[in-house]
Amino acid sequence: MAMTIRLDPELDAAVREVAAAQNLSKQQLMERAALEYVNRSRRIDRTIAIANRIVGDHEGLLDRLSR
């Protein structure tokens, strides 16, 4: 799906520089950046869910240890 992203001139220059250094188009670089952001966000959400489950499963133990 097509999308237009408007970047301020400084960020656009930085994106252009990094894309050129990695031999990528700006489009390819932005796709990779978006995918990395989504994947990182999902990992964080999974980590928080697992931590909450562990805390819930061991609430009594954690309470005793905190005394």
N, CA, C and O atoms as a GROMACS GRO file, in nm:
protein
  268
    1MET      N    1   0.084  -0.117   0.000
    1MET     CA    2   0.000   0.000   0.000
    1MET      C    3   0.089   0.124   0.000
    1MET      O    4   0.187   0.131   0.074
    2ALA      N    5   0.055   0.218  -0.080
    2ALA     CA    6   0.133   0.341  -0.091
    2ALA      C    7   0.106   0.433   0.027
    2ALA      O    8  -0.005   0.438   0.079
    3MET      N    9   0.211   0.506   0.067
    3MET     CA   10   0.198   0.599   0.179
    3MET      C   11   0.297   0.712   0.156
    3MET      O   12   0.407   0.691   0.105
    4THR      N   13   0.257   0.830   0.193
    4THR     CA   14   0.347   0.944   0.186
    4THR      C   15   0.387   0.982   0.327
    4THR      O   16   0.302   0.998   0.414
    5ILE      N   17   0.516   0.997   0.349
    5ILE     CA   18   0.567   1.038   0.480
    5ILE      C   19   0.639   1.171   0.461
    5ILE      O   20   0.730   1.182   0.379
    6ARG      N   21   0.597   1.270   0.536
    6ARG     CA   22   0.663   1.401   0.529
    6ARG      C   23   0.761   1.411   0.646
    6ARG      O   24   0.724   1.398   0.762
    7LEU      N   25   0.886   1.433   0.612
    7LEU     CA   26   0.992   1.444   0.712
    7LEU      C   27   1.045   1.586   0.712
    7LEU      O   28   1.047   1.653   0.609
    8ASP      N   29   1.089   1.632   0.830
    8ASP     CA   30   1.152   1.763   0.831
    8ASP      C   31   1.285   1.750   0.757
    8ASP      O   32   1.339   1.640   0.745
    9PRO      N   33   1.338   1.860   0.707
    9PRO     CA   34   1.459   1.854   0.624
    9PRO      C   35   1.578   1.784   0.689
    9PRO      O   36   1.652   1.712   0.622
   10GLU      N   37   1.597   1.804   0.819
   10GLU     CA   38   1.711   1.741   0.887
   10GLU      C   39   1.696   1.590   0.892
   10GLU      O   40   1.791   1.517   0.866
   11LEU      N   41   1.576   1.542   0.924
   11LEU     CA   42   1.553   1.397   0.929
   11LEU      C   43   1.561   1.338   0.789
   11LEU      O   44   1.614   1.228   0.771
   12ASP      N   45   1.508   1.408   0.690
   12ASP     CA   46   1.516   1.359   0.553
   12ASP      C   47   1.662   1.344   0.509
   12ASP      O   48   1.697   1.246   0.444
   13ALA      N   49   1.745   1.441   0.544
   13ALA     CA   50   1.887   1.433   0.509
   13ALA      C   51   1.953   1.315   0.579
   13ALA      O   52   2.035   1.245   0.519
   14ALA      N   53   1.919   1.292   0.706
   14ALA     CA   54   1.976   1.179   0.779
   14ALA      C   55   1.931   1.047   0.718
   14ALA      O   56   2.011   0.955   0.704
   15VAL      N   57   1.804   1.037   0.682
   15VAL     CA   58   1.752   0.915   0.618
   15VAL      C   59   1.824   0.893   0.485
   15VAL      O   60   1.865   0.780   0.455
   16ARG      N   61   1.840   0.997   0.408
   16ARG     CA   62   1.909   0.986   0.279
   16ARG      C   63   2.053   0.938   0.299
   16ARG      O   64   2.101   0.853   0.225
   17GLU      N   65   2.120   0.993   0.400
   17GLU     CA   66   2.260   0.957   0.428
   17GLU      C   67   2.272   0.810   0.469
   17GLU      O   68   2.358   0.738   0.419
   18VAL      N   69   2.186   0.766   0.561
   18VAL     CA   70   2.191   0.627   0.607
   18VAL      C   71   2.154   0.532   0.494
   18VAL      O   72   2.218   0.428   0.476
   19ALA      N   73   2.053   0.567   0.418
   19ALA     CA   74   2.012   0.482   0.306
   19ALA      C   75   2.126   0.467   0.206
   19ALA      O   76   2.154   0.357   0.158
   20ALA      N   77   2.192   0.576   0.175
   20ALA     CA   78   2.304   0.570   0.080
   20ALA      C   79   2.418   0.486   0.135
   20ALA      O   80   2.479   0.408   0.062
   21ALA      N   81   2.446   0.500   0.264
   21ALA     CA   82   2.555   0.424   0.326
   21ALA      C   83   2.526   0.274   0.325
   21ALA      O   84   2.618   0.193   0.319
   22GLN      N   85   2.398   0.238   0.331
   22GLN     CA   86   2.360   0.096   0.331
   22GLN      C   87   2.319   0.047   0.193
   22GLN      O   88   2.272  -0.066   0.177
   23ASN      N   89   2.337   0.133   0.093
   23ASN     CA   90   2.303   0.100  -0.045
   23ASN      C   91   2.155   0.061  -0.058
   23ASN      O   92   2.120  -0.036  -0.126
   24LEU      N   93   2.070   0.139   0.008
   24LEU     CA   94   1.926   0.117   0.005
   24LEU      C   95   1.857   0.243  -0.046
   24LEU      O   96   1.914   0.352  -0.042
   25SER      N   97   1.736   0.226  -0.095
   25SER     CA   98   1.655   0.344  -0.124
   25SER      C   99   1.597   0.395   0.008
   25SER      O  100   1.594   0.323   0.107
   26LYS      N  101   1.551   0.520   0.007
   26LYS     CA  102   1.487   0.572   0.127
   26LYS      C  103   1.363   0.488   0.160
   26LYS      O  104   1.334   0.465   0.277
   27GLN      N  105   1.292   0.444   0.059
   27GLN     CA  106   1.174   0.359   0.078
   27GLN      C  107   1.211   0.230   0.151
   27GLN      O  108   1.145   0.192   0.247
   28GLN      N  109   1.317   0.165   0.105
   28GLN     CA  110   1.361   0.040   0.169
   28GLN      C  111   1.402   0.064   0.314
   28GLN      O  112   1.369  -0.015   0.402
   29LEU      N  113   1.474   0.172   0.337
   29LEU     CA  114   1.518   0.203   0.473
   29LEU      C  115   1.398   0.228   0.564
   29LEU      O  116   1.395   0.178   0.677
   30MET      N  117   1.300   0.304   0.517
   30MET     CA  118   1.182   0.333   0.598
   30MET      C  119   1.100   0.207   0.624
   30MET      O  120   1.044   0.191   0.732
   31GLU      N  121   1.092   0.117   0.525
   31GLU     CA  122   1.022  -0.011   0.546
   31GLU      C  123   1.092  -0.092   0.655
   31GLU      O  124   1.026  -0.148   0.743
   32ARG      N  125   1.224  -0.098   0.648
   32ARG     CA  126   1.300  -0.173   0.750
   32ARG      C  127   1.282  -0.110   0.888
   32ARG      O  128   1.266  -0.181   0.987
   33ALA      N  129   1.285   0.022   0.893
   33ALA     CA  130   1.268   0.091   1.021
   33ALA      C  131   1.130   0.065   1.079
   33ALA      O  132   1.116   0.041   1.199
   34ALA      N  133   1.027   0.070   0.995
   34ALA     CA  134   0.891   0.045   1.043
   34ALA      C  135   0.877  -0.098   1.092
   34ALA      O  136   0.816  -0.122   1.196
   35LEU      N  137   0.932  -0.194   1.018
   35LEU     CA  138   0.924  -0.335   1.058
   35LEU      C  139   0.997  -0.357   1.190
   35LEU      O  140   0.948  -0.428   1.278
   36GLU      N  141   1.114  -0.297   1.205
   36GLU     CA  142   1.190  -0.311   1.329
   36GLU      C  143   1.112  -0.252   1.447
   36GLU      O  144   1.110  -0.310   1.555
   37TYR      N  145   1.048  -0.139   1.426
   37TYR     CA  146   0.969  -0.075   1.531
   37TYR      C  147   0.852  -0.165   1.572
   37TYR      O  148   0.827  -0.184   1.691
   38VAL      N  149   0.781  -0.219   1.474
   38VAL     CA  150   0.667  -0.307   1.503
   38VAL      C  151   0.714  -0.431   1.578
   38VAL      O  152   0.652  -0.470   1.677
   39ASN      N  153   0.821  -0.494   1.531
   39ASN     CA  154   0.872  -0.614   1.598
   39ASN      C  155   0.917  -0.585   1.740
   39ASN      O  156   0.890  -0.664   1.831
   40ARG      N  157   0.984  -0.474   1.761
   40ARG     CA  158   1.029  -0.436   1.895
   40ARG      C  159   0.909  -0.413   1.986
   40ARG      O  160   0.908  -0.455   2.102
   41SER      N  161   0.808  -0.346   1.934
   41SER     CA  162   0.687  -0.319   2.013
   41SER      C  163   0.619  -0.450   2.053
   41SER      O  164   0.573  -0.464   2.166
   42ARG      N  165   0.612  -0.544   1.961
   42ARG     CA  166   0.552  -0.674   1.992
   42ARG      C  167   0.632  -0.749   2.098
   42ARG      O  168   0.574  -0.812   2.186
   43ARG      N  169   0.765  -0.743   2.089
   43ARG     CA  170   0.849  -0.810   2.189
   43ARG      C  171   0.828  -0.749   2.327
   43ARG      O  172   0.819  -0.820   2.427
   44ILE      N  173   0.819  -0.618   2.331
   44ILE     CA  174   0.796  -0.550   2.458
   44ILE      C  175   0.661  -0.591   2.516
   44ILE      O  176   0.650  -0.621   2.635
   45ASP      N  177   0.558  -0.594   2.431
   45ASP     CA  178   0.425  -0.634   2.478
   45ASP      C  179   0.426  -0.777   2.531
   45ASP      O  180   0.366  -0.805   2.634
   46ARG      N  181   0.495  -0.869   2.460
   46ARG     CA  182   0.504  -1.008   2.506
   46ARG      C  183   0.580  -1.017   2.638
   46ARG      O  184   0.540  -1.091   2.728
   47THR      N  185   0.688  -0.941   2.650
   47THR     CA  186   0.767  -0.943   2.773
   47THR      C  187   0.684  -0.894   2.891
   47THR      O  188   0.688  -0.954   2.999
   48ILE      N  189   0.609  -0.788   2.872
   48ILE     CA  190   0.524  -0.736   2.979
   48ILE      C  191   0.416  -0.838   3.016
   48ILE      O  192   0.389  -0.858   3.134
   49ALA      N  193   0.355  -0.901   2.917
   49ALA     CA  194   0.252  -1.002   2.945
   49ALA      C  195   0.309  -1.119   3.023
   49ALA      O  196   0.246  -1.168   3.117
   50ILE      N  197   0.428  -1.165   2.985
   50ILE     CA  198   0.492  -1.277   3.055
   50ILE      C  199   0.527  -1.236   3.198
   50ILE      O  200   0.504  -1.312   3.292
   51ALA      N  201   0.581  -1.116   3.215
   51ALA     CA  202   0.616  -1.068   3.349
   51ALA      C  203   0.492  -1.059   3.437
   51ALA      O  204   0.495  -1.098   3.554
   52ASN      N  205   0.383  -1.008   3.382
   52ASN     CA  206   0.259  -0.999   3.458
   52ASN      C  207   0.207  -1.137   3.497
   52ASN      O  208   0.158  -1.156   3.608
   53ARG      N  209   0.218  -1.233   3.406
   53ARG     CA  210   0.174  -1.369   3.436
   53ARG      C  211   0.258  -1.429   3.548
   53ARG      O  212   0.205  -1.493   3.639
   54ILE      N  213   0.389  -1.410   3.541
   54ILE     CA  214   0.479  -1.463   3.644
   54ILE      C  215   0.448  -1.400   3.779
   54ILE      O  216   0.442  -1.470   3.880
   55VAL      N  217   0.428  -1.270   3.780
   55VAL     CA  218   0.395  -1.202   3.906
   55VAL      C  219   0.264  -1.257   3.961
   55VAL      O  220   0.252  -1.282   4.081
   56GLY      N  221   0.165  -1.275   3.874
   56GLY     CA  222   0.037  -1.330   3.919
   56GLY      C  223   0.049  -1.472   3.970
   56GLY      O  224  -0.012  -1.508   4.071
   57ASP      N  225   0.128  -1.553   3.900
   57ASP     CA  226   0.147  -1.694   3.940
   57ASP      C  227   0.220  -1.707   4.073
   57ASP      O  228   0.199  -1.805   4.146
   58HIS      N  229   0.304  -1.611   4.105
   58HIS     CA  230   0.389  -1.622   4.224
   58HIS      C  231   0.365  -1.507   4.322
   58HIS      O  232   0.455  -1.465   4.395
   59GLU      N  233   0.243  -1.458   4.323
   59GLU     CA  234   0.210  -1.342   4.406
   59GLU      C  235   0.237  -1.369   4.554
   59GLU      O  236   0.292  -1.284   4.624
   60GLY      N  237   0.198  -1.486   4.602
   60GLY     CA  238   0.220  -1.519   4.743
   60GLY      C  239   0.367  -1.522   4.778
   60GLY      O  240   0.409  -1.467   4.880
   61LEU      N  241   0.446  -1.587   4.694
   61LEU     CA  242   0.590  -1.596   4.717
   61LEU      C  243   0.653  -1.457   4.716
   61LEU      O  244   0.733  -1.424   4.804
   62LEU      N  245   0.616  -1.376   4.619
   62LEU     CA  246   0.672  -1.241   4.610
   62LEU      C  247   0.633  -1.158   4.732
   62LEU      O  248   0.713  -1.078   4.781
   63ASP      N  249   0.511  -1.178   4.781
   63ASP     CA  250   0.468  -1.106   4.901
   63ASP      C  251   0.552  -1.148   5.022
   63ASP      O  252   0.595  -1.063   5.100
   64ARG      N  253   0.574  -1.279   5.037
   64ARG     CA  254   0.656  -1.327   5.150
   64ARG      C  255   0.800  -1.276   5.140
   64ARG      O  256   0.860  -1.241   5.241
   65LEU      N  257   0.854  -1.273   5.021
   65LEU     CA  258   0.992  -1.228   5.003
   65LEU      C  259   1.007  -1.078   5.030
   65LEU      O  260   1.114  -1.032   5.068
   66SER      N  261   0.900  -1.004   5.012
   66SER     CA  262   0.908  -0.859   5.031
   66SER      C  263   0.904  -0.819   5.178
   66SER      O  264   0.924  -0.702   5.212
   67ARG      N  265   0.878  -0.915   5.267
   67ARG     CA  266   0.869  -0.883   5.411
   67ARG      C  267   1.001  -0.891   5.479
   67ARG      O  268   1.011  -0.867   5.599
   0.00000   0.00000   0.00000
